[in-house]
Amino acid sequence: MSDRIISPGASVSGRRRALGAVSALAVMLAGCVSPVAGSNGLYATPIGNAPVTANPTPYSTALYCLADYARRYNLPSPRIAVGRISDYTGSVSADGGRQITQGASLMAYSALGKSGARMVERYDTSISELELRYANNKLIGEEGNQGPDDPNYRRILAGQVPGSDFYLVGGVTEVNYNIRSSGFDVAGGEVAERGGSGIVQGKIFVMNVAIDLRLVQTTSMEVVDVISYQKQIVGREVSAGVFDFLNGNVFDISAGTGGFEPVQLAVRSLIERGTLEIMANLYGAPGPEVCLDASNDPLGAVGPTGGYYPAYANTDTNNGQTRAEPNRWHDRRDGDVRRSRY
């Protein structure tokens, strides 16, 4: 970015040129937005065209390798439910929102799906409870129901809801800012009246987050496994700038780059590592050496996007093995979608 300030001694023609350039830029920017909707019903087209991609962590590959290990040796997975995995740090960002994700429980569902675990819903049962009440009042008709006098309605059967064997609960328990930081700041310039100056800055800092998880046996409420992990997060910033006088004009030019390791992705990594250790214990897997078998198929019923239950006999033809491909179903990247739009 650069700013140009015209000094009082500058010529009138120079001022006019600068004013014309600013006016042209304003008109160009204004042309990007119209107060009248176009034929597509939009005032403006949103920028960006990145496709949807999988959201793995460094532990995702091990999770679906573990699922393949369980399938290969016919190791049954117990039924697992997920409870509250809350943010107990109380950290709040400058704009008033929570600093740490409130969706750790949802991340745990995805991690368990990658590991091939059998899951039962206990986190949000509102729809099931509502439909059970409707069915109890004979309000839900099954397929082929002909009306209120038709006895073909949904029946509630004893034992129709499978129970959980274990449930996973816990929370994000630590967030520590600026564990260690360092930086440099170098500036220099000329002594002359119209001499220029420059500055170079660099910063690096480290923080961390931590979780504590526990696996509880549902029937006895006995805590059978406990996991506690932390992950450090690094951020860096480098910037440089030049300030100079040229022919009575002032130029201030600066540029920089920076990066901060995503905090919420760190929480997902912690959840996946904890889930990995818990499920390896339930499967009886000794460690990551179970992934060395060349016969492993990491693209079976699970993958980096999560996992699915084979509810229908279509595992040979369904989309389980293509979910992680970024170009699939994208109307600008997948030719099959374009050919069948209309």
C-alpha positions in Angstrom: 0.0 0.0 0.0 1.3 3.5 -0.8 0.1 7.0 0.1 1.0 10.2 -1.8 0.6 13.6 -0.3 1.1 16.6 -2.6 3.1 19.4 -1.0 2.1 23.1 -1.3 5.0 23.7 -3.7 3.9 21.2 -6.2 2.6 22.4 -9.6 -1.1 22.9 -10.4 -0.8 20.4 -13.2 0.6 17.8 -10.8 -2.3 18.4 -8.4 -4.8 18.0 -11.3 -3.1 14.7 -12.4 -3.3 13.4 -8.9 -6.9 14.4 -8.5 -7.8 12.8 -11.8 -6.0 9.5 -10.8 -7.9 9.5 -7.5 -11.2 10.1 -9.2 -10.6 7.4 -11.8 -9.8 4.9 -9.0 -13.0 5.9 -7.1 -15.1 5.4 -10.3 -13.5 2.0 -10.9 -14.1 0.8 -7.3 -17.7 2.1 -7.5 -18.3 0.1 -10.6 -17.8 -3.2 -8.7 -21.1 -2.6 -6.8 -24.4 -1.6 -8.3 -27.5 -0.4 -6.5 -29.6 -2.3 -9.1 -29.7 -6.0 -9.0 -28.6 -7.8 -12.1 -30.4 -10.5 -14.1 -29.1 -13.1 -11.7 -30.7 -11.3 -8.7 -27.4 -10.2 -7.2 -26.0 -6.7 -6.5 -22.5 -8.2 -6.6 -20.8 -11.5 -7.2 -18.9 -12.8 -4.1 -15.2 -13.1 -4.6 -13.3 -16.4 -4.1 -13.6 -19.7 -5.8 -11.7 -22.2 -3.6 -13.5 -25.6 -3.5 -14.6 -27.4 -0.4 -11.8 -29.7 0.8 -11.3 -32.2 3.6 -10.2 -30.9 6.9 -7.7 -33.4 8.2 -5.1 -33.1 11.0 -1.8 -35.0 11.2 -3.6 -37.7 13.1 -6.5 -38.3 10.6 -4.5 -40.9 8.5 -3.8 -42.9 11.7 -7.5 -42.8 12.6 -8.8 -44.4 9.4 -5.8 -46.7 9.4 -7.0 -47.8 12.8 -10.5 -48.4 11.4 -9.1 -50.6 8.7 -7.1 -52.5 11.3 -10.4 -53.2 13.2 -12.2 -54.3 9.9 -9.3 -56.5 8.9 -9.2 -58.5 12.2 -13.0 -58.3 12.7 -12.7 -56.3 15.9 -16.1 -55.1 17.1 -16.4 -51.5 18.1 -18.5 -50.7 21.2 -21.3 -48.2 20.9 -20.0 -44.8 21.9 -21.9 -41.6 22.7 -20.4 -38.1 22.9 -21.3 -35.7 25.7 -20.3 -32.2 26.4 -16.7 -31.3 25.5 -16.9 -27.7 26.6 -14.5 -24.7 26.7 -13.6 -24.2 30.3 -10.9 -21.6 29.7 -13.3 -18.7 29.8 -11.1 -16.9 27.2 -12.8 -14.1 25.3 -11.5 -12.3 22.2 -11.3 -8.6 21.8 -14.6 -8.4 19.9 -16.4 -10.2 22.7 -16.7 -13.7 21.1 -15.2 -16.8 22.5 -11.5 -17.4 21.7 -11.8 -21.2 21.7 -14.2 -23.2 19.6 -17.5 -24.3 21.2 -17.7 -27.3 18.8 -15.3 -29.7 20.3 -18.0 -32.3 20.8 -18.8 -32.2 17.0 -15.0 -32.6 16.3 -15.1 -35.7 18.5 -18.0 -37.2 16.5 -15.9 -36.7 13.3 -12.8 -38.3 14.9 -14.8 -41.3 16.2 -16.2 -41.7 12.7 -12.7 -41.7 11.2 -11.7 -44.4 13.6 -14.6 -46.7 12.6 -16.4 -46.4 15.9 -20.1 -47.3 16.2 -21.9 -44.2 17.5 -25.2 -43.5 19.1 -26.7 -40.0 19.3 -27.0 -38.5 22.8 -25.7 -34.9 22.2 -28.9 -33.6 20.4 -31.8 -36.0 20.8 -34.6 -33.4 20.3 -35.8 -34.7 16.9 -35.9 -38.3 18.1 -37.7 -37.4 21.3 -40.3 -35.4 19.3 -40.9 -38.2 16.9 -41.2 -40.7 19.7 -44.0 -38.5 21.2 -45.7 -38.2 17.8 -45.4 -42.0 17.3 -46.8 -42.6 20.9 -49.8 -40.5 19.9 -50.2 -42.4 16.6 -49.5 -39.3 14.6 -46.8 -40.7 12.3 -47.9 -43.0 9.5 -45.7 -45.5 7.9 -45.4 -45.8 4.1 -48.7 -46.6 2.5 -50.8 -45.1 5.3 -54.3 -44.2 3.9 -55.5 -41.9 6.6 -56.3 -41.5 10.3 -58.3 -44.8 10.4 -55.5 -46.8 8.8 -53.7 -48.9 11.4 -50.5 -48.6 9.4 -48.8 -46.2 11.8 -45.4 -46.2 13.4 -45.2 -48.4 16.4 -42.9 -48.0 19.4 -41.3 -51.3 20.3 -39.5 -52.1 23.5 -35.8 -52.1 23.1 -35.8 -50.5 19.7 -33.2 -47.8 20.7 -29.7 -49.3 21.1 -27.8 -48.2 24.2 -24.3 -46.9 24.5 -21.5 -48.9 26.0 -19.2 -45.9 26.6 -19.5 -42.1 26.4 -16.8 -39.5 25.8 -16.8 -36.2 27.7 -14.2 -33.6 28.7 -13.2 -30.1 27.8 -10.7 -27.6 26.7 -9.0 -26.7 29.9 -6.0 -24.5 29.1 -5.1 -21.6 26.8 -1.9 -19.9 27.6 -0.9 -16.8 25.6 2.6 -15.7 24.8 4.5 -18.5 26.4 7.6 -17.2 24.7 8.1 -14.4 22.2 11.0 -12.7 20.4 11.5 -10.1 17.7 13.7 -7.5 16.1 13.2 -3.9 15.0 15.8 -2.3 12.7 15.5 1.3 11.4 17.8 3.6 9.5 17.7 6.8 7.4 19.7 9.7 6.0 20.4 12.9 7.8 19.7 15.1 4.8 16.6 17.3 4.8 14.9 15.2 2.1 16.7 11.9 3.0 14.7 8.7 3.1 14.4 6.2 6.0 13.5 2.5 6.3 12.4 0.0 8.9 12.4 -3.8 9.2 10.5 -5.6 11.9 10.0 -9.3 12.8 8.1 -11.0 15.6 7.5 -14.6 16.7 5.5 -15.8 19.6 4.2 -19.1 21.0 1.0 -20.1 22.9 -0.7 -23.4 23.7 -4.1 -25.0 24.3 -4.8 -28.2 26.2 -7.7 -30.7 26.6 -8.7 -33.3 29.1 -10.9 -36.2 27.9 -12.4 -39.2 29.8 -14.2 -42.3 28.6 -17.0 -43.5 30.9 -18.7 -46.8 30.9 -22.4 -46.0 30.6 -23.9 -48.7 32.7 -21.5 -48.5 35.7 -20.4 -44.8 35.3 -16.9 -46.0 35.8 -14.2 -43.8 34.2 -12.2 -46.3 32.2 -9.8 -44.1 30.3 -8.4 -40.6 30.8 -6.4 -38.5 28.2 -4.7 -35.1 28.7 -2.8 -33.4 25.9 -1.5 -30.0 25.1 -0.4 -28.5 21.8 1.7 -25.4 21.2 0.8 -22.9 18.5 3.3 -20.5 16.8 2.7 -17.2 15.1 5.1 -15.0 13.1 5.1 -11.6 11.4 7.7 -9.8 9.2 7.2 -6.3 7.8 9.3 -3.7 6.1 8.7 0.0 5.2 10.3 2.9 3.3 9.6 6.6 3.9 11.1 9.1 1.5 10.8 12.6 0.0 11.0 12.8 -3.8 10.6 16.1 -5.7 8.6 17.7 -2.9 6.3 14.6 -2.6 6.1 12.3 0.4 6.1 8.5 -0.2 5.4 5.9 2.5 5.5 2.4 1.3 5.3 -0.7 3.5 4.7 -4.4 3.1 4.6 -7.4 5.3 3.7 -11.0 5.8 2.5 -13.0 8.8 1.0 -16.3 9.8 -0.7 -17.7 12.8 -1.2 -21.5 13.3 -5.0 -21.9 13.5 -6.1 -22.3 17.1 -9.3 -24.2 16.3 -7.4 -26.7 14.1 -5.1 -27.2 17.1 -8.1 -28.1 19.2 -9.2 -30.6 16.4 -5.7 -32.1 16.5 -5.9 -32.6 20.2 -9.4 -34.2 19.9 -8.2 -36.6 17.2 -5.0 -37.6 19.1 -7.1 -38.3 22.2 -9.7 -40.2 20.2 -6.9 -42.2 18.5 -5.4 -43.3 21.8 -8.8 -44.2 23.3 -9.9 -46.2 20.2 -6.6 -48.0 19.9 -7.1 -49.1 23.5 -10.6 -50.4 22.8 -9.5 -52.2 19.7 -6.4 -53.6 21.4 -4.0 -52.1 18.8 -0.5 -52.0 20.2 0.5 -48.8 18.3 1.1 -47.2 14.9 2.9 -50.3 13.7 -0.5 -51.7 12.8 -0.5 -49.4 9.9 2.6 -51.0 8.3 0.6 -53.8 6.7 0.6 -53.2 3.0 -2.9 -54.7 2.7 -4.4 -51.7 4.5 -7.0 -49.9 2.6 -7.3 -46.3 4.0 -10.2 -45.5 1.7 -12.7 -48.0 2.9 -15.7 -46.9 4.9 -13.9 -44.1 6.5 -11.6 -41.3 5.4 -10.3 -37.8 6.2 -13.8 -36.3 6.0 -15.2 -38.6 8.7 -17.0 -41.9 8.4 -20.3 -43.3 7.4 -22.4 -46.3 8.5 -23.2 -48.8 5.7 -26.9 -48.5 6.2 -27.7 -49.9 2.7 -26.1 -52.6 0.6 -24.4 -50.1 -1.8 -20.9 -49.9 -0.5 -19.5 -51.0 -3.9 -21.2 -48.1 -5.7 -21.6 -45.2 -3.2 -19.5 -42.1 -2.8 -17.5 -43.1 0.2 -14.2 -43.2 -1.7 -14.6 -39.8 -3.4 -15.6 -37.6 -0.5 -12.1 -36.2 0.0 -11.6 -35.1 -3.7 -11.8 -31.3 -3.8 -13.1 -31.1 -7.4 -16.1 -33.5 -6.9 -19.6 -31.9 -7.3 -18.0 -28.4 -7.9 -19.9 -26.8 -10.8 -16.7 -25.2 -12.1 -14.3 -28.1 -11.5 -16.3 -31.2 -12.1 -17.3 -31.6 -15.8 -20.1 -34.1 -14.9 -21.9 -31.5 -13.0 -21.7 -29.0 -15.8 -23.0 -31.5 -18.4 -26.1 -32.3 -16.4 -27.1 -28.9 -15.0 -30.1 -28.3 -17.2 
